[in-house]
């Protein structure tokens, strides 16, 4: 069975010629991932997408037309980035618009992934929820505070939608691997091989050289192995590049963890077949005794305002800790008792010193010649966030310190206006595993004729 990954993310672009090469191989399915938690909780909480509608339309329109002309099913997972109902509906609307524009007719399966809070609370009460690594226990309050909660569906809902005759499957939050492993597993192929192949395909041609999340990849599964081949003649794969992508985003290089179970990679073999093809074998599936799905929930923290400025004066840079402390004191004094500390947070990131690693930065005491200063405020309202930022920015700009010789500002602003209102801020409130006896019951399949 041959399967084509259109690219690593719907909207990232791909060469139409590469997809045409994939269609020529007469694959059983075209698949594409359309979401992730990589850009953070905002897109789940807000129901919006990191990828613009214009990008999605460009990628989706051509793939949809080519899939329908060839009679090949198209599966889209984690629609609209966060995979919640607003995300799913936004991609569905683009899909329907393109179908109308090009006179297409097909059976569409839409699979929402939002999980009702009552279901999560019941599972929590019965001891059926466990935290992901480095996450604390789930609380009922965190569930109630969530704007929405999604479950990351595995292969079963997608396979059932295809079995019901869906030409296009549009799914909410889904495991990246489920997009490509659902059909092979349903047709009897080894689950270990299917899930391993899907893991490599999830990012499009990212396993190829040159790296290309914005290009197509062909996966061909057989009884005891699978083959990986990029669909651009100018790209190649090697045993090293395919093995490296197997370990991409994995905490354990010898194990893949999926809702259906685990894949033991300790016996996996990677062999070069030809310039563009690598053969993989030896992946072993271990069925989970208790199937689980990952829950993702987001709650609002308030609203953000920020400003960015540059500093190229070692005396100022050396005194940044003093300035930050003085700014915090000035802001607190100017706000007065009417604005409690709980209503806002004020933060500083110094790029070029320690903005990425913070106190873990090994060169934190080195004084660089130039830094970028990000001042950020999160508050209960946008107005308060902008107000506090204005106080902090002006205090930072003119803050005195020992040895200061200039009366001019401490900061150089690249933009006018300098202050930006960034809107609502979210954090992950749920990032846990939930046991489920029936994954299909959590992800209802809605069939319609387009």
N, C-alpha and C positions, 0 to 999 in steps of 0.2 A: 504494500500500500504506500502510495506517494502522497505527501502533504506539503503544501507551500505556506510558509510564513511570509506575509506581505512585507512587514518591517517590524521593528521593535516597539513601535508605538504609533497607533493611528494618528496621523497628522504630522509625523516626522518626515514624510516624503519618501519616495522610492522611485527608481527608474522604471518607467512603463515598459521598457524593453525587457527588464528583468522579470516582471510579472508575466509578460507574454511568453518568455522562455519557460516559466513555470507552468503556464496553461498548456503549452505544447507537450508537456510531459503527461498530460491527462491525469492530474492528481485527483484523489478522492475528496479533497477538501482544501479550501483556502481559509487561513486563520490569521487573526491579528489581535494583539493586546491593545487595549485603549485606556488603561489606567494603572495607577500605582499609588503607594503611600510614600514613595520617594520624595515628592515635593511637600510633604507634610500634611497636617490635618485640615488645612484651610479648605481644600477642595471637597472634602467630605462634608464639613460643617456648612459651607456656603452653598453647596450644590452646583458650583461652577467648575470650569475646567482650566487647567494650565495651558492646554492646546487650544488655539483659537478655532472658531467655527469654520473659518475659511480654509484652515489646514485640514480639518476633518473632512470637509466637503471635497477637497481636492483628492485626498487619498481614497475616500469611500466611493466616490462617484465612479471612478475608473474601475476599481476592483469589483464593484457591484455589477456594472455592465458586462465586464469580461466573465464574471462568474455565471451570470444568468445566460449569456450567449453560449457558454460551454456546458451549462447544466451542472455546475459544480456547487455544492453547498459552501456558504460563507459563514464563518463563526467569528463573532466579535465579543471579546471578554472585557469586563471592568469598564463598561461604556461610560464615557464622559469623565474619566479620571477617578473620582471617588467611588463610583459604582452605586451611589444612592439613587432614589427614584428621580430627583430632579436631573441628575447627570444622565440617567438612562433615557428619560423623556426627551432631553435635548438632542441626543444622538438619533433617537427614533424619528424626530421631526426632520432632521437633515436627510435621513434615509428615505422617508416618505416623499420629501420634496424632490429628491433625485429620481425616485421611481416615477413620479408624475411627469417630471421634465423629460424623461427618456422613454416613457410608455412601457415600463416594465411591469410584469405580473409574476407574483411568487407568493409562497406561503412563508409568513414571518412568525417566528417564535420569539416572544419577549419574556425574559426571566428576571423579575426583580429580585434584589438581594437584601432589601431592608428587612430587619428582624424586629418584630414588635417587642417593646420593652417588657411586656408581661411574660413573654417566653423566656427572656433573659433572666428576669427576676425569679421565675419558677426554677430555672436551672441553677441559679445561684443558691436558692434556698435548699435545694436538694443535694448540693455538693457537686454539681456537674460542671463547674467552671474552674479552670486553673489558669494562672497567669503565664504569659510568655516570659522568657528569660529577662532578668533585670526589670521586671514590672511587678509592682506590689499586688496584693490580693484585690479583687474587685469588690466594690461596695454597692449597696443598693442606691446610695445617693449619687454615685458616679453614673449609674444607669439612668436615673431620673433626670440628671443634669444634661444628658446627651441630647444634642439636637437631632441626631439620627444614629442608628447603629446598623451596620451591614455585616453579613456573614460572607466569608470567602468560599464560594461554592467550589466543589470538586468536579469530577468528571460526570457523575450520574445525571444531574439535570440537563447538561448539554447533550449527553448521549440519548436521553429520552426524547428531547426535542427533535433531534435528527431522526430518531426512530419513528416519530409521528409525522415525518415527511416534511419537516421544515427545510426550506431552501436557504433561508437566512436565519441565523440565531443571534439575537442581540441580548447579551447577558449583563446584569449588574455585576457587582464585585465578584470576581472569580480568580481562582488560582491561575497564574500564567500557564502552568503546565496543562491544566484541564482543557484549554482551548485545543491543544494538539493531541492530547492523549485520549480524549473521550471516545472518538470513533475507533481507533485501533483496539482499545481495550474492549469496547462493545462487540467488535468483530472477532474477538478471540485471540488477539496477539498478546504476547507476554507483557504483563503490566510493568515489570521492571524496565524492560527495553522501551516501552511506550512512554513511560514517565521520564526516563533518562533522555530520550530523543526530544521530548517536549521541553525539557529543561534547557537544552541547547538551542532550540528553535525560538524560545520565547522572546529573544531580543533581535529577531531577524538575522541579518548576516554579521552580527557583532562577533561571532566566532571566526570570521574570515579575515584575511589580510588583503588589502588594508581594512581596518575595522569599519563596520558599516551598520549601525542600527537603522539607517535609512535605506536599506536595500533588502532584497528578497533572498530566501533560503529554502532549499528543498531537502526534506527529510524522507527517507524511504525505509520503512520497517519491513523486516523479513522474519522468518520463524526464529532464528537464533542470533540475529544481529540487526543493526540499522546503519544506513549510510547518510552522510551529511555532505551537501554540495551547494556552494553559492550559485546564484543564477545570473550573475554578471560574469562574463568570460574573463574579465580582468581581475577577478578576485580568486584567491586560493584558500584552502584550509590545510592545516597540518595536524598530526596527532597532538602536538603541543597546544595549538590554538583551540582545538576542540576540548581537550582535557582541561585547559585553563578555564574555559567558559562553563564547564561542568561545575567548577568550584566557585563560580561567580555568586556572590551574596549568600554563601553557605557558611554556617558556623562550624560545620564538620566536613572536611574535604572528602570523607569516605562515606557520607550518608546524605540522602535527600529525604526531607520530611514532607509528606503530603497528607491530605485528609484521608486517603484510602489506606495509607500505610507508609512504610519507609522503603527506600531503595538502597541496598548495600552496593557500594561502588568499589569495594576492596578488590574484587576480581575483574574489574573492567579492563578491557584491552582496546587500544586505539591504534589502528593500522592505516598507513597511506595506501590507497587503492590506485589512484592516479593523481595528476596534478591538482585536480579540483575536488577530490573525493576522499573522505576518511570513513573507514569501517569501524564500528564500535560494537563490542560484544561483552558478555560476562556480567551485566548488571542483574542483580537479583532482588526480587520483590519480597518484602516481609509485610504481610497483611496486619493491619492494626487490630488489636483485640477490641478496642472501643473507638470507632470512628469519631473524629472531632472536626469541627470547623473553627477557623479563626474569626473572632468577632473584632470589629473595628468601630469605635464610636468617637464622636467629637463633641466637645462642649465649648461654649463661648467664654472667653476670658475678658472681653471688653473691646476697646478700640485702640488702634496704634497711630502714633505720629512720630516722625523721625526727621533728622537732618544729617547731611554728610558734609564734612569739611576736611581740608588738608592742613597739615602743619609741617613746615620745613625750617625748624629752628630747634637746635638740640637743647637749648636752655628751656624752651617750653616743653619739649618732649620729656626731658629729665624731670620736670616738675608736674607731669600729668597726674600722678597720684594725689599730689597736693591740690591741684586744680579740681579734680573730681570731688574730693572731700569738701572743698569750699563751695562748689556748685550745689551739692546736695544740701548743705546747710542753708545756702541762700534761698533755694527753692522752698525748703521747708518753712523758713521764716516768712517769705513773701506770701505763701498760701494761707498762713494763719490757721487758726483752730477750726475754721469752717470746712476744711478739706482734710479728712483723716488719712493716715498713711495707707489704710486698707483700700482707698479709692484709686490708687495709682501705683505704678512702679517706674523707676527711672534707671536706665542702664546705659553703660558706655562700652563700646568696642573699639579697640585701638588696632587698626590693621597696619601691619608692619612691625608690631611689637608682640601681641599675644591674643589677637582677636579670635583665632581659630582654636587654640589649645588652652587659653586662659592660664591658670596657675600651673598647669602641666608643661607650659612652654619652657624648654631647657635654656633658651637664650633670652629669658624675660628681662634680665638686668642689663642686657646690651642696649645702648642708646642708638637707635638707627638715625639716619640723616633725614628721613621723611616718613610720616605716618598719615593714615587716614582715620578720621574720628567719626564714628557713628554714634549719635545720641538718639536714644529710643525711649519713648514713653508709652506705656499701656495703661489705660484708665477706663473707668466704668462708662464714660461717654466720649464721643469723638471731640466734643467741645472741650472737655476737661483735659484730654490727652494733648490737644493742640495748645491749650493754655499753659500747661506744665512744661511742654517742650519749649515754648517761647521764653519762659522764665529761665530754663536751663541753658538754652542757646545764648541768650544775652549775658547771663552770668559767666559762662565759659569764655565767651568772646573777650570780655573785659576783665577777667579775673586777675588780680595782682598776685605776685609771688616773690619770694626773696630773690634778689638779683635781677629782677625785670628792669630793663632800661627804656623800653618803648611804651608809649601811651596808645599805640595803635592796637588792633585786635590780635588775639592769639590764633584765630582761625581764618583760613582762606576758603570761601564758598564757591563751588563750581556752578551753582545754579541760583537763579533768582526767579521766583521766591525760593528761599532756602528751606523752608519748612514744608513737609509733605504729610498730608492726612492719608493714612494707609488703610482705613476701614477696620472692619471687625477682625478680631484675632481669635483663633481656636487652638485648642490642645487636644491630644488624644486622651479621652476619658475611659475608653475601653480598648484593651489590646490583649485579649485573653482567648483561651481555647475553651470551646463548649462541646461536651459530649452530645451526640445526637444518634438516636436509634434509626431515624428515617430522614436522610438528607433531602429527599425529594419533597417532604412535607414542608420544609422551610423555604423552598424555592419553587413556587407555583409557575407553571408554564402556560403562557397565554398565546394561543394560536389565532392567527387572522390571515385572511387572504388580501393581499395588496394588489 
